[in-house]
Amino acid sequence: MSQDNHKKCIWSAKESDRLKSVTMETLNRFARPATKTYHVLPEHEEELRQFNRFFVQNARRFLGLIIFIILFLLLTPLIILLAPLSDHVALHLVGFSMMALGFVIYIYPFATPETLQVLGIKKSIIACRISGVLICLIGTGFIFRAFLMA
């Protein structure tokens, strides 16, 4: 970490001289165990610990679901080519996949380490949840379009 990162709270992204170093057992971006030291304002330490527990308990499930949904989305054109599906069925496949992706991102608001450094965990959770809702709406649009075609 650079010196600049030591001046920002990982939870709120606020600069402060009151930061406390907290070392925790967590996971890296590939859901492998890691020990990391975070700098956090004392009033946000418990929130950081609670979020870390939630992250450790759910990161593997999150990655598995994301990989499965993305693979399904990538295989959808192959499914459409191999199976004689109508256009509205194809739109349903894409729409429900997009909705599932949005739900997963909303339920498990895990951002990249780079995003956490810039926004802080609190704002990253909000950004992930907004993204999840938007992706669900896009999926709903595909499904709505499918109903119009039927």
C-alpha positions, 0 to 999 in steps of 0.5 A: 500500500502506498502512503496515501492509502494509509490516510483514508479510512477503508470504510468511509474513504474519509481522510483522517489522522485518527485511523486505526490499523486493523489486521483481519483474516479475510479472502483475496480476490480469488476467495483464497485465505489472506491476512490483510491490514486495513486502516479504519476510523475507530467508529467504523471498526465494528462495521468493517469487522461485520462486513468482513465476516459476511464477505468471508462467509459468502465470497465463494458462493458469490464467485461461483454464482457469478461464474455460472451466470456468466458462463450461461450468458456466454453459452446462450448463443450456442444454445440458441443455435443448437436448439430450435428456439424462438426469439422470445425464448432466447430473450427470456434466457438472456433476461432471466440470466441478467436478472439473476446476475443483478440479484447476486450483485445486489445480495452480495455487494462485493466490489474489487479491491481497487474500488474499495480503495477509491470509494471505501466499503460503505459507498462500494456497497451502495454502488454494487446495489445500484448496479444490481438493480440496474442489471435486473432492470435490463433483464426485465427489459429483455423479458418485457420485449419477449412478451411483446414478441410472443 
